[in-house]
Amino acid sequence: MSSIHARALSSATLILGSLVYTGCSGPLPWPESPLYEPRVNDPNWDIPANRSEAIETMAGHYAHYDVAAYQGETPNGPLLTFIVSYGFTDLVIEDGQLVEYDRFCHAEQKANQSFVSTFPDEATQAILPRSAIVEVRNEQGTWTIHRPATPTLIGIDGNPDEPLSMNPNDPLINDADNDGRPGVTVFVKLFGLIEGEIYLARREIFQYEMSLHSDGSLRGTVIDDSEQLVVGASLDILNTPNNPDQFDDPGLNPISLIPISNDIDACEELMENRDVLFPAEPEF
C-alpha cells in the first residue's frame, strides 16, 4: 500500500489477536529479515553520468511490489503482519523534475498468528495517492530516489495535510469503496468460522527510498507513518481503536519497481504476471 493501506489490514489482524486468542494455535516463527541484493555492477551497463541522465534513465512505467511489516503484542504473543501490495508506478519528467504517480491493484496479508483479514480490491483501488516530485541523488556512485510523503485521505473528506479526525461520528466520513458502509471495509475471519467487518477512515502517509539497479529496476524500502480511525464494525468486539507500528527493519519493508511495457496497464494483467515480475511473497 503499497504499504499505502498496510495498517488497515495490520490493524484488523492486531484487533483479532487481542480479542479472540483463546483456543488459537501459538504464533508461528518470527522470520529473519530478508537480505537486500546490492546493485549489480554489470560491466556492460553505463551508470548515468549526471542527474539529467539519471532522470532520463529512471523515467518510465513500472510494476510495483512492496511489503510492509507491522508489529504488535497480543495475549497469544508477539504479532508480526506482512502486507504485500501490488500496483503500478509511473515516473514522468515534468519541467525537468521526476514526478511519481502511484496506482494500487491488490493486497495480501500474512501474519504469524492464525487469523485472516482481507482488504478487497475495490478498497485498494479506491486509494488515490497524490503525485510527488522525487529527489534524485548520487550517493557514493549509486543513483537513488526519495519519494516524500504526500498524505492522502481515504474513507473521509477534509484536508490531508492536517491530522486525521479521531471522531468515529465525524460528518466528513464517506463511503470510499461504495459498499454502503462508512469508510473502507476490512473483512476478517476468526478460526475459519466467524466472519466480521471493520470500517476504517485513514490518512495514508508513506514514503520510499530506492536505488537504481543495472537491470533498470528501482529497489529499496518503505516507510509508513499512516493514521487510522476505526469508525465502526459489524461485531462489537471488533470496534476497538488501533493503529499498529511499522516494524523498524528495512529488510522487512522492501519495495521493488520493475520496468514494464506501457501496454501492461490493467490490474488483472498485472496479477496474471505476478510470478514472472515479482519475488515470492514472504511466508512464515
NORPERA-V81600 format. One line per field, one symbol per residue. phi: phi as a letter, one per 40 degrees, with the letter a starting at -180 (. if undefined). psi: psi as a letter, one per 20 degrees, with the letter a starting at -180 (. if undefined). burial: I if it has 9 or more other C-alpha atoms within 8 Angstrom, else O. A space follows every 10 residues. Layout:
phi = ???
psi = ???
burial = ???
This chain:
phi = .fdcbccccc ccccccccbb ccgcccccdc ccccccccdc ccccbccdca ccccccccci bbcbbabbbb babbcchcbb bbbbbbibbb bbcbfgbcbb bbabbaabbb bcbcabbbbc dccdcccbcc cacccbbbbf gbcbbbcccb dbcagachcc cbdcdbbcbd cccbbccfbg bcgbbbcbbb fgbcbabbbb babcbbabbb bcbccgcbba bbbbbcbabc ciacbdcccb daacccccad ccbcbbbbcb ccccabdccd ccbdcccbcc ccbc
psi = mqihkghggh ggghgghhhl hpiqrrqrqp qqpqpqprpp mpijpopphr gghgghghpa pqpppqpppq qrprijappp ppopqqbqpp oppoliqopp pqpqgqqqpp qjqmrpqpoq hhggiipnqq rppqppqool ippqqoorpn ppqpjqraoi jqqpqkoijp iipanhjljj qqbqpppqpp jjgpqrqppq qqopnqrqpq qprijirpqc qpppkqqqpo irrhphiimp pqnqqqpmoh ijlqqpoopr qihojphghg hhjghhhrrq qqq.
burial = IIIIIIIIII IIIIIIIIOO IOOIOOIOOO OOOOOOOOOO OOOOOOOIOO IOIIIOOIIO IIIIIIIIII IIIIOIOIII IIIIIIIIII IIIOOOIIII IIIIIIIIII IIIIIIIIII IOIIIIIOII IIIIOIOIOO OOIIIIIIOI IIIIIIIOOI OOOIOOOOOO OOIIIIIOOO IIIIIIIIII OOOOIIIIII IIIIIIIIII IIIIOIIIII IIIIOIIIII IIIIOOOIIO OIIIOIOOOO IIIIIIIIIO OOOOOOIOII OOOOOOOOOO OOOI
